[in-house]
């Protein structure tokens, strides 16, 4: 595969994920208290929301890269 095709496929995947899931999210574990044998942690869910219009544009850019032939 050519570099242009790989980038196009990656853009399509990212565009579809952002349209279907609304963005990306992950969980981070954070230590709150550490007093010798006593330890307390908390989990924080963080997300990176991607607006649907941006997801659609990324998807369209990926399709264009795959469809347009090189000169």
PDB file with SEQRES, HELIX, SHEET and CRYST1 records, atoms N, CA, C and O in Angstrom:
SEQRES   1 A   71  UNK UNK UNK UNK UNK UNK UNK UNK UNK UNK UNK UNK UNK          
SEQRES   2 A   71  UNK UNK UNK UNK UNK UNK UNK UNK UNK UNK UNK UNK UNK          
SEQRES   3 A   71  UNK UNK UNK UNK UNK UNK UNK UNK UNK UNK UNK UNK UNK          
SEQRES   4 A   71  UNK UNK UNK UNK UNK UNK UNK UNK UNK UNK UNK UNK UNK          
SEQRES   5 A   71  UNK UNK UNK UNK UNK UNK UNK UNK UNK UNK UNK UNK UNK          
SEQRES   6 A   71  UNK UNK UNK UNK UNK UNK                                      
HELIX    1 AA1 UNK A    3  UNK A   21  1                                  19    
HELIX    2 AA2 UNK A   52  UNK A   67  1                                  16    
SHEET    1 AA1 2 UNK A  23  UNK A  35  0                                        
SHEET    2 AA1 2 UNK A  38  UNK A  49 -1                                        
CRYST1    1.000    1.000    1.000  90.00  90.00  90.00 P 1           1          
ATOM      1  N   UNK A   1       0.836  -1.186   0.000  1.00  0.00           N  
ATOM      2  CA  UNK A   1       0.000   0.000   0.000  1.00  0.00           C  
ATOM      3  C   UNK A   1       0.881   1.250   0.000  1.00  0.00           C  
ATOM      4  O   UNK A   1       1.984   1.260   0.546  1.00  0.00           O  
ATOM      5  N   UNK A   2       0.378   2.256  -0.603  1.00  0.00           N  
ATOM      6  CA  UNK A   2       1.084   3.534  -0.624  1.00  0.00           C  
ATOM      7  C   UNK A   2       0.748   4.332   0.633  1.00  0.00           C  
ATOM      8  O   UNK A   2      -0.251   4.071   1.303  1.00  0.00           O  
ATOM      9  N   UNK A   3       1.585   5.289   0.933  1.00  0.00           N  
ATOM     10  CA  UNK A   3       1.394   6.121   2.118  1.00  0.00           C  
ATOM     11  C   UNK A   3       0.057   6.857   2.064  1.00  0.00           C  
ATOM     12  O   UNK A   3      -0.623   7.001   3.080  1.00  0.00           O  
ATOM     13  N   UNK A   4      -0.309   7.316   0.884  1.00  0.00           N  
ATOM     14  CA  UNK A   4      -1.564   8.048   0.710  1.00  0.00           C  
ATOM     15  C   UNK A   4      -2.767   7.171   1.059  1.00  0.00           C  
ATOM     16  O   UNK A   4      -3.728   7.651   1.661  1.00  0.00           O  
ATOM     17  N   UNK A   5      -2.723   5.899   0.690  1.00  0.00           N  
ATOM     18  CA  UNK A   5      -3.825   4.989   0.995  1.00  0.00           C  
ATOM     19  C   UNK A   5      -3.898   4.696   2.494  1.00  0.00           C  
ATOM     20  O   UNK A   5      -4.990   4.625   3.059  1.00  0.00           O  
ATOM     21  N   UNK A   6      -2.757   4.526   3.131  1.00  0.00           N  
ATOM     22  CA  UNK A   6      -2.733   4.253   4.566  1.00  0.00           C  
ATOM     23  C   UNK A   6      -3.299   5.438   5.343  1.00  0.00           C  
ATOM     24  O   UNK A   6      -4.088   5.258   6.271  1.00  0.00           O  
ATOM     25  N   UNK A   7      -2.896   6.643   4.962  1.00  0.00           N  
ATOM     26  CA  UNK A   7      -3.415   7.850   5.627  1.00  0.00           C  
ATOM     27  C   UNK A   7      -4.916   7.969   5.397  1.00  0.00           C  
ATOM     28  O   UNK A   7      -5.651   8.343   6.311  1.00  0.00           O  
ATOM     29  N   UNK A   8      -5.378   7.656   4.192  1.00  0.00           N  
ATOM     30  CA  UNK A   8      -6.804   7.700   3.890  1.00  0.00           C  
ATOM     31  C   UNK A   8      -7.602   6.733   4.744  1.00  0.00           C  
ATOM     32  O   UNK A   8      -8.671   7.082   5.246  1.00  0.00           O  
ATOM     33  N   UNK A   9      -7.088   5.510   4.915  1.00  0.00           N  
ATOM     34  CA  UNK A   9      -7.776   4.511   5.737  1.00  0.00           C  
ATOM     35  C   UNK A   9      -7.798   4.949   7.199  1.00  0.00           C  
ATOM     36  O   UNK A   9      -8.818   4.804   7.873  1.00  0.00           O  
ATOM     37  N   UNK A  10      -6.679   5.483   7.694  1.00  0.00           N  
ATOM     38  CA  UNK A  10      -6.642   5.968   9.076  1.00  0.00           C  
ATOM     39  C   UNK A  10      -7.634   7.111   9.298  1.00  0.00           C  
ATOM     40  O   UNK A  10      -8.305   7.160  10.329  1.00  0.00           O  
ATOM     41  N   UNK A  11      -7.725   8.019   8.343  1.00  0.00           N  
ATOM     42  CA  UNK A  11      -8.685   9.119   8.469  1.00  0.00           C  
ATOM     43  C   UNK A  11     -10.120   8.604   8.474  1.00  0.00           C  
ATOM     44  O   UNK A  11     -10.962   9.122   9.208  1.00  0.00           O  
ATOM     45  N   UNK A  12     -10.400   7.599   7.669  1.00  0.00           N  
ATOM     46  CA  UNK A  12     -11.749   7.022   7.641  1.00  0.00           C  
ATOM     47  C   UNK A  12     -12.076   6.381   8.984  1.00  0.00           C  
ATOM     48  O   UNK A  12     -13.181   6.555   9.499  1.00  0.00           O  
ATOM     49  N   UNK A  13     -11.131   5.644   9.556  1.00  0.00           N  
ATOM     50  CA  UNK A  13     -11.367   4.994  10.846  1.00  0.00           C  
ATOM     51  C   UNK A  13     -11.604   6.032  11.942  1.00  0.00           C  
ATOM     52  O   UNK A  13     -12.538   5.902  12.733  1.00  0.00           O  
ATOM     53  N   UNK A  14     -10.755   7.066  11.987  1.00  0.00           N  
ATOM     54  CA  UNK A  14     -10.917   8.114  13.010  1.00  0.00           C  
ATOM     55  C   UNK A  14     -12.241   8.851  12.812  1.00  0.00           C  
ATOM     56  O   UNK A  14     -12.922   9.165  13.788  1.00  0.00           O  
ATOM     57  N   UNK A  15     -12.609   9.128  11.573  1.00  0.00           N  
ATOM     58  CA  UNK A  15     -13.876   9.799  11.298  1.00  0.00           C  
ATOM     59  C   UNK A  15     -15.072   8.967  11.724  1.00  0.00           C  
ATOM     60  O   UNK A  15     -16.021   9.497  12.303  1.00  0.00           O  
ATOM     61  N   UNK A  16     -15.038   7.663  11.445  1.00  0.00           N  
ATOM     62  CA  UNK A  16     -16.142   6.795  11.847  1.00  0.00           C  
ATOM     63  C   UNK A  16     -16.253   6.685  13.364  1.00  0.00           C  
ATOM     64  O   UNK A  16     -17.353   6.730  13.914  1.00  0.00           O  
ATOM     65  N   UNK A  17     -15.123   6.541  14.035  1.00  0.00           N  
ATOM     66  CA  UNK A  17     -15.142   6.449  15.499  1.00  0.00           C  
ATOM     67  C   UNK A  17     -15.702   7.732  16.103  1.00  0.00           C  
ATOM     68  O   UNK A  17     -16.502   7.685  17.038  1.00  0.00           O  
ATOM     69  N   UNK A  18     -15.286   8.870  15.573  1.00  0.00           N  
ATOM     70  CA  UNK A  18     -15.776  10.132  16.136  1.00  0.00           C  
ATOM     71  C   UNK A  18     -17.270  10.330  15.858  1.00  0.00           C  
ATOM     72  O   UNK A  18     -17.978  10.913  16.680  1.00  0.00           O  
ATOM     73  N   UNK A  19     -17.752   9.854  14.716  1.00  0.00           N  
ATOM     74  CA  UNK A  19     -19.182   9.980  14.431  1.00  0.00           C  
ATOM     75  C   UNK A  19     -20.013   9.004  15.267  1.00  0.00           C  
ATOM     76  O   UNK A  19     -21.076   9.372  15.768  1.00  0.00           O  
ATOM     77  N   UNK A  20     -19.546   7.784  15.419  1.00  0.00           N  
ATOM     78  CA  UNK A  20     -20.327   6.773  16.124  1.00  0.00           C  
ATOM     79  C   UNK A  20     -20.255   6.908  17.639  1.00  0.00           C  
ATOM     80  O   UNK A  20     -21.244   6.668  18.332  1.00  0.00           O  
ATOM     81  N   UNK A  21     -19.093   7.289  18.155  1.00  0.00           N  
ATOM     82  CA  UNK A  21     -18.912   7.336  19.601  1.00  0.00           C  
ATOM     83  C   UNK A  21     -18.871   8.762  20.154  1.00  0.00           C  
ATOM     84  O   UNK A  21     -18.920   8.940  21.371  1.00  0.00           O  
ATOM     85  N   UNK A  22     -18.785   9.758  19.316  1.00  0.00           N  
ATOM     86  CA  UNK A  22     -18.768  11.140  19.775  1.00  0.00           C  
ATOM     87  C   UNK A  22     -17.416  11.603  20.273  1.00  0.00           C  
ATOM     88  O   UNK A  22     -17.309  12.698  20.826  1.00  0.00           O  
ATOM     89  N   UNK A  23     -16.391  10.808  20.093  1.00  0.00           N  
ATOM     90  CA  UNK A  23     -15.050  11.174  20.548  1.00  0.00           C  
ATOM     91  C   UNK A  23     -14.345   9.999  21.184  1.00  0.00           C  
ATOM     92  O   UNK A  23     -14.748   8.848  21.015  1.00  0.00           O  
ATOM     93  N   UNK A  24     -13.294  10.300  21.913  1.00  0.00           N  
ATOM     94  CA  UNK A  24     -12.498   9.273  22.570  1.00  0.00           C  
ATOM     95  C   UNK A  24     -12.529   9.505  24.076  1.00  0.00           C  
ATOM     96  O   UNK A  24     -12.550  10.650  24.528  1.00  0.00           O  
ATOM     97  N   UNK A  25     -12.532   8.418  24.859  1.00  0.00           N  
ATOM     98  CA  UNK A  25     -12.499   8.564  26.314  1.00  0.00           C  
ATOM     99  C   UNK A  25     -11.567   7.513  26.908  1.00  0.00           C  
ATOM    100  O   UNK A  25     -11.349   6.452  26.323  1.00  0.00           O  
ATOM    101  N   UNK A  26     -11.023   7.828  28.077  1.00  0.00           N  
ATOM    102  CA  UNK A  26     -10.113   6.929  28.779  1.00  0.00           C  
ATOM    103  C   UNK A  26     -10.248   7.174  30.272  1.00  0.00           C  
ATOM    104  O   UNK A  26     -10.798   8.189  30.700  1.00  0.00           O  
ATOM    105  N   UNK A  27      -9.737   6.226  31.065  1.00  0.00           N  
ATOM    106  CA  UNK A  27      -9.795   6.309  32.520  1.00  0.00           C  
ATOM    107  C   UNK A  27      -8.381   6.431  33.068  1.00  0.00           C  
ATOM    108  O   UNK A  27      -7.485   5.685  32.671  1.00  0.00           O  
ATOM    109  N   UNK A  28      -8.187   7.375  33.979  1.00  0.00           N  
ATOM    110  CA  UNK A  28      -6.890   7.609  34.597  1.00  0.00           C  
ATOM    111  C   UNK A  28      -7.011   7.331  36.094  1.00  0.00           C  
ATOM    112  O   UNK A  28      -7.941   7.806  36.745  1.00  0.00           O  
ATOM    113  N   UNK A  29      -6.071   6.564  36.634  1.00  0.00           N  
ATOM    114  CA  UNK A  29      -6.057   6.276  38.065  1.00  0.00           C  
ATOM    115  C   UNK A  29      -5.089   7.231  38.752  1.00  0.00           C  
ATOM    116  O   UNK A  29      -3.947   7.392  38.321  1.00  0.00           O  
ATOM    117  N   UNK A  30      -5.559   7.861  39.825  1.00  0.00           N  
ATOM    118  CA  UNK A  30      -4.779   8.894  40.498  1.00  0.00           C  
ATOM    119  C   UNK A  30      -4.689   8.571  41.986  1.00  0.00           C  
ATOM    120  O   UNK A  30      -5.694   8.236  42.613  1.00  0.00           O  
ATOM    121  N   UNK A  31      -3.484   8.672  42.552  1.00  0.00           N  
ATOM    122  CA  UNK A  31      -3.281   8.407  43.972  1.00  0.00           C  
ATOM    123  C   UNK A  31      -3.643   9.671  44.756  1.00  0.00           C  
ATOM    124  O   UNK A  31      -3.111  10.748  44.490  1.00  0.00           O  
ATOM    125  N   UNK A  32      -4.563   9.528  45.733  1.00  0.00           N  
ATOM    126  CA  UNK A  32      -5.029  10.658  46.518  1.00  0.00           C  
ATOM    127  C   UNK A  32      -4.266  10.748  47.838  1.00  0.00           C  
ATOM    128  O   UNK A  32      -3.761  11.812  48.195  1.00  0.00           O  
ATOM    129  N   UNK A  33      -4.185   9.636  48.558  1.00  0.00           N  
ATOM    130  CA  UNK A  33      -3.517   9.607  49.865  1.00  0.00           C  
ATOM    131  C   UNK A  33      -2.552   8.426  49.910  1.00  0.00           C  
ATOM    132  O   UNK A  33      -2.871   7.324  49.463  1.00  0.00           O  
ATOM    133  N   UNK A  34      -1.364   8.680  50.461  1.00  0.00           N  
ATOM    134  CA  UNK A  34      -0.384   7.611  50.644  1.00  0.00           C  
ATOM    135  C   UNK A  34       0.272   7.798  52.004  1.00  0.00           C  
ATOM    136  O   UNK A  34       1.265   8.514  52.132  1.00  0.00           O  
ATOM    137  N   UNK A  35      -0.292   7.147  53.020  1.00  0.00           N  
ATOM    138  CA  UNK A  35       0.222   7.238  54.390  1.00  0.00           C  
ATOM    139  C   UNK A  35       0.722   5.865  54.829  1.00  0.00           C  
ATOM    140  O   UNK A  35       0.023   5.145  55.541  1.00  0.00           O  
ATOM    141  N   UNK A  36       1.909   5.511  54.412  1.00  0.00           N  
ATOM    142  CA  UNK A  36       2.473   4.212  54.773  1.00  0.00           C  
ATOM    143  C   UNK A  36       1.660   3.091  54.166  1.00  0.00           C  
ATOM    144  O   UNK A  36       1.539   2.996  52.945  1.00  0.00           O  
ATOM    145  N   UNK A  37       1.087   2.217  55.034  1.00  0.00           N  
ATOM    146  CA  UNK A  37       0.310   1.090  54.506  1.00  0.00           C  
ATOM    147  C   UNK A  37      -1.088   1.490  54.017  1.00  0.00           C  
ATOM    148  O   UNK A  37      -1.765   0.694  53.366  1.00  0.00           O  
ATOM    149  N   UNK A  38      -1.516   2.706  54.323  1.00  0.00           N  
ATOM    150  CA  UNK A  38      -2.841   3.176  53.902  1.00  0.00           C  
ATOM    151  C   UNK A  38      -2.680   3.953  52.606  1.00  0.00           C  
ATOM    152  O   UNK A  38      -1.877   4.881  52.503  1.00  0.00           O  
ATOM    153  N   UNK A  39      -3.460   3.549  51.630  1.00  0.00           N  
ATOM    154  CA  UNK A  39      -3.360   4.164  50.315  1.00  0.00           C  
ATOM    155  C   UNK A  39      -4.765   4.330  49.744  1.00  0.00           C  
ATOM    156  O   UNK A  39      -5.587   3.419  49.836  1.00  0.00           O  
ATOM    157  N   UNK A  40      -5.035   5.472  49.166  1.00  0.00           N  
ATOM    158  CA  UNK A  40      -6.337   5.723  48.549  1.00  0.00           C  
ATOM    159  C   UNK A  40      -6.124   6.221  47.121  1.00  0.00           C  
ATOM    160  O   UNK A  40      -5.304   7.106  46.873  1.00  0.00           O  
ATOM    161  N   UNK A  41      -6.868   5.641  46.196  1.00  0.00           N  
ATOM    162  CA  UNK A  41      -6.784   6.059  44.802  1.00  0.00           C  
ATOM    163  C   UNK A  41      -8.182   6.384  44.297  1.00  0.00           C  
ATOM    164  O   UNK A  41      -9.188   5.966  44.872  1.00  0.00           O  
ATOM    165  N   UNK A  42      -8.216   7.118  43.241  1.00  0.00           N  
ATOM    166  CA  UNK A  42      -9.475   7.447  42.590  1.00  0.00           C  
ATOM    167  C   UNK A  42      -9.301   7.288  41.089  1.00  0.00           C  
ATOM    168  O   UNK A  42      -8.198   7.415  40.557  1.00  0.00           O  
ATOM    169  N   UNK A  43     -10.392   7.013  40.427  1.00  0.00           N  
ATOM    170  CA  UNK A  43     -10.370   6.884  38.968  1.00  0.00           C  
ATOM    171  C   UNK A  43     -11.120   8.056  38.363  1.00  0.00           C  
ATOM    172  O   UNK A  43     -12.244   8.369  38.754  1.00  0.00           O  
ATOM    173  N   UNK A  44     -10.477   8.690  37.406  1.00  0.00           N  
ATOM    174  CA  UNK A  44     -11.096   9.825  36.716  1.00  0.00           C  
ATOM    175  C   UNK A  44     -11.279   9.460  35.257  1.00  0.00           C  
ATOM    176  O   UNK A  44     -10.341   9.025  34.589  1.00  0.00           O  
ATOM    177  N   UNK A  45     -12.481   9.640  34.776  1.00  0.00           N  
ATOM    178  CA  UNK A  45     -12.765   9.378  33.369  1.00  0.00           C  
ATOM    179  C   UNK A  45     -12.594  10.685  32.603  1.00  0.00           C  
ATOM    180  O   UNK A  45     -13.239  11.688  32.908  1.00  0.00           O  
ATOM    181  N   UNK A  46     -11.728  10.656  31.620  1.00  0.00           N  
ATOM    182  CA  UNK A  46     -11.488  11.837  30.801  1.00  0.00           C  
ATOM    183  C   UNK A  46     -11.919  11.533  29.371  1.00  0.00           C  
ATOM    184  O   UNK A  46     -11.921  10.382  28.933  1.00  0.00           O  
ATOM    185  N   UNK A  47     -12.279  12.582  28.665  1.00  0.00           N  
ATOM    186  CA  UNK A  47     -12.730  12.377  27.293  1.00  0.00           C  
ATOM    187  C   UNK A  47     -12.270  13.511  26.398  1.00  0.00           C  
ATOM    188  O   UNK A  47     -11.990  14.624  26.845  1.00  0.00           O  
ATOM    189  N   UNK A  48     -12.204  13.188  25.136  1.00  0.00           N  
ATOM    190  CA  UNK A  48     -11.872  14.162  24.105  1.00  0.00           C  
ATOM    191  C   UNK A  48     -13.043  14.158  23.122  1.00  0.00           C  
ATOM    192  O   UNK A  48     -13.080  13.350  22.194  1.00  0.00           O  
ATOM    193  N   UNK A  49     -14.002  15.069  23.331  1.00  0.00           N  
ATOM    194  CA  UNK A  49     -15.165  15.076  22.440  1.00  0.00           C  
ATOM    195  C   UNK A  49     -14.795  15.654  21.072  1.00  0.00           C  
ATOM    196  O   UNK A  49     -14.053  16.631  20.968  1.00  0.00           O  
ATOM    197  N   UNK A  50     -15.329  15.028  20.044  1.00  0.00           N  
ATOM    198  CA  UNK A  50     -15.113  15.510  18.677  1.00  0.00           C  
ATOM    199  C   UNK A  50     -16.486  15.817  18.094  1.00  0.00           C  
ATOM    200  O   UNK A  50     -17.338  14.932  18.018  1.00  0.00           O  
ATOM    201  N   UNK A  51     -16.710  17.066  17.682  1.00  0.00           N  
ATOM    202  CA  UNK A  51     -18.010  17.426  17.113  1.00  0.00           C  
ATOM    203  C   UNK A  51     -18.307  16.609  15.851  1.00  0.00           C  
ATOM    204  O   UNK A  51     -17.384  16.244  15.121  1.00  0.00           O  
ATOM    205  N   UNK A  52     -19.573  16.322  15.590  1.00  0.00           N  
ATOM    206  CA  UNK A  52     -19.934  15.523  14.418  1.00  0.00           C  
ATOM    207  C   UNK A  52     -19.473  16.132  13.097  1.00  0.00           C  
ATOM    208  O   UNK A  52     -19.126  15.400  12.170  1.00  0.00           O  
ATOM    209  N   UNK A  53     -19.466  17.452  13.000  1.00  0.00           N  
ATOM    210  CA  UNK A  53     -19.045  18.081  11.746  1.00  0.00           C  
ATOM    211  C   UNK A  53     -17.570  17.807  11.474  1.00  0.00           C  
ATOM    212  O   UNK A  53     -17.175  17.594  10.328  1.00  0.00           O  
ATOM    213  N   UNK A  54     -16.760  17.812  12.526  1.00  0.00           N  
ATOM    214  CA  UNK A  54     -15.330  17.527  12.362  1.00  0.00           C  
ATOM    215  C   UNK A  54     -15.138  16.064  11.982  1.00  0.00           C  
ATOM    216  O   UNK A  54     -14.315  15.752  11.122  1.00  0.00           O  
ATOM    217  N   UNK A  55     -15.888  15.165  12.614  1.00  0.00           N  
ATOM    218  CA  UNK A  55     -15.816  13.751  12.269  1.00  0.00           C  
ATOM    219  C   UNK A  55     -16.209  13.504  10.816  1.00  0.00           C  
ATOM    220  O   UNK A  55     -15.588  12.698  10.123  1.00  0.00           O  
ATOM    221  N   UNK A  56     -17.238  14.203  10.366  1.00  0.00           N  
ATOM    222  CA  UNK A  56     -17.655  14.078   8.966  1.00  0.00           C  
ATOM    223  C   UNK A  56     -16.601  14.596   8.001  1.00  0.00           C  
ATOM    224  O   UNK A  56     -16.374  14.008   6.943  1.00  0.00           O  
ATOM    225  N   UNK A  57     -15.963  15.693   8.366  1.00  0.00           N  
ATOM    226  CA  UNK A  57     -14.903  16.239   7.507  1.00  0.00           C  
ATOM    227  C   UNK A  57     -13.695  15.310   7.445  1.00  0.00           C  
ATOM    228  O   UNK A  57     -13.097  15.138   6.383  1.00  0.00           O  
ATOM    229  N   UNK A  58     -13.334  14.709   8.585  1.00  0.00           N  
ATOM    230  CA  UNK A  58     -12.217  13.767   8.604  1.00  0.00           C  
ATOM    231  C   UNK A  58     -12.549  12.540   7.752  1.00  0.00           C  
ATOM    232  O   UNK A  58     -11.703  12.051   7.004  1.00  0.00           O  
ATOM    233  N   UNK A  59     -13.772  12.051   7.868  1.00  0.00           N  
ATOM    234  CA  UNK A  59     -14.209  10.912   7.074  1.00  0.00           C  
ATOM    235  C   UNK A  59     -14.178  11.242   5.584  1.00  0.00           C  
ATOM    236  O   UNK A  59     -13.704  10.440   4.779  1.00  0.00           O  
ATOM    237  N   UNK A  60     -14.680  12.412   5.217  1.00  0.00           N  
ATOM    238  CA  UNK A  60     -14.688  12.829   3.811  1.00  0.00           C  
ATOM    239  C   UNK A  60     -13.264  12.980   3.273  1.00  0.00           C  
ATOM    240  O   UNK A  60     -12.995  12.615   2.129  1.00  0.00           O  
ATOM    241  N   UNK A  61     -12.355  13.514   4.085  1.00  0.00           N  
ATOM    242  CA  UNK A  61     -10.969  13.656   3.644  1.00  0.00           C  
ATOM    243  C   UNK A  61     -10.340  12.293   3.378  1.00  0.00           C  
ATOM    244  O   UNK A  61      -9.583  12.141   2.419  1.00  0.00           O  
ATOM    245  N   UNK A  62     -10.641  11.306   4.209  1.00  0.00           N  
ATOM    246  CA  UNK A  62     -10.122   9.958   3.999  1.00  0.00           C  
ATOM    247  C   UNK A  62     -10.653   9.339   2.722  1.00  0.00           C  
ATOM    248  O   UNK A  62      -9.909   8.692   1.985  1.00  0.00           O  
ATOM    249  N   UNK A  63     -11.936   9.532   2.458  1.00  0.00           N  
ATOM    250  CA  UNK A  63     -12.532   9.000   1.227  1.00  0.00           C  
ATOM    251  C   UNK A  63     -11.913   9.670   0.007  1.00  0.00           C  
ATOM    252  O   UNK A  63     -11.619   9.005  -0.986  1.00  0.00           O  
ATOM    253  N   UNK A  64     -11.714  10.981   0.078  1.00  0.00           N  
ATOM    254  CA  UNK A  64     -11.113  11.709  -1.047  1.00  0.00           C  
ATOM    255  C   UNK A  64      -9.706  11.193  -1.320  1.00  0.00           C  
ATOM    256  O   UNK A  64      -9.325  11.014  -2.477  1.00  0.00           O  
ATOM    257  N   UNK A  65      -8.926  10.951  -0.259  1.00  0.00           N  
ATOM    258  CA  UNK A  65      -7.573  10.437  -0.453  1.00  0.00           C  
ATOM    259  C   UNK A  65      -7.580   9.067  -1.125  1.00  0.00           C  
ATOM    260  O   UNK A  65      -6.676   8.764  -1.904  1.00  0.00           O  
ATOM    261  N   UNK A  66      -8.575   8.238  -0.840  1.00  0.00           N  
ATOM    262  CA  UNK A  66      -8.628   6.928  -1.458  1.00  0.00           C  
ATOM    263  C   UNK A  66      -9.143   6.960  -2.893  1.00  0.00           C  
ATOM    264  O   UNK A  66      -8.719   6.170  -3.736  1.00  0.00           O  
ATOM    265  N   UNK A  67     -10.068   7.889  -3.158  1.00  0.00           N  
ATOM    266  CA  UNK A  67     -10.717   7.916  -4.476  1.00  0.00           C  
ATOM    267  C   UNK A  67      -9.877   8.643  -5.526  1.00  0.00           C  
ATOM    268  O   UNK A  67      -9.771   8.182  -6.662  1.00  0.00           O  
ATOM    269  N   UNK A  68      -9.286   9.769  -5.156  1.00  0.00           N  
ATOM    270  CA  UNK A  68      -8.529  10.585  -6.110  1.00  0.00           C  
ATOM    271  C   UNK A  68      -7.253   9.849  -6.509  1.00  0.00           C  
ATOM    272  O   UNK A  68      -6.496   9.391  -5.654  1.00  0.00           O  
ATOM    273  N   UNK A  69      -7.027   9.742  -7.803  1.00  0.00           N  
ATOM    274  CA  UNK A  69      -5.837   9.060  -8.307  1.00  0.00           C  
ATOM    275  C   UNK A  69      -4.651  10.001  -8.323  1.00  0.00           C  
ATOM    276  O   UNK A  69      -4.796  11.208  -8.518  1.00  0.00           O  
ATOM    277  N   UNK A  70      -3.485   9.435  -8.117  1.00  0.00           N  
ATOM    278  CA  UNK A  70      -2.258  10.239  -8.159  1.00  0.00           C  
ATOM    279  C   UNK A  70      -1.930  10.611  -9.606  1.00  0.00           C  
ATOM    280  O   UNK A  70      -2.248   9.862 -10.530  1.00  0.00           O  
ATOM    281  N   UNK A  71      -1.303  11.751  -9.797  1.00  0.00           N  
ATOM    282  CA  UNK A  71      -0.958  12.203 -11.143  1.00  0.00           C  
ATOM    283  C   UNK A  71       0.279  11.515 -11.643  1.00  0.00           C  
ATOM    284  O   UNK A  71       0.719  11.774 -12.764  1.00  0.00           O  
TER     285      UNK A  71                                                      
END                                                                             
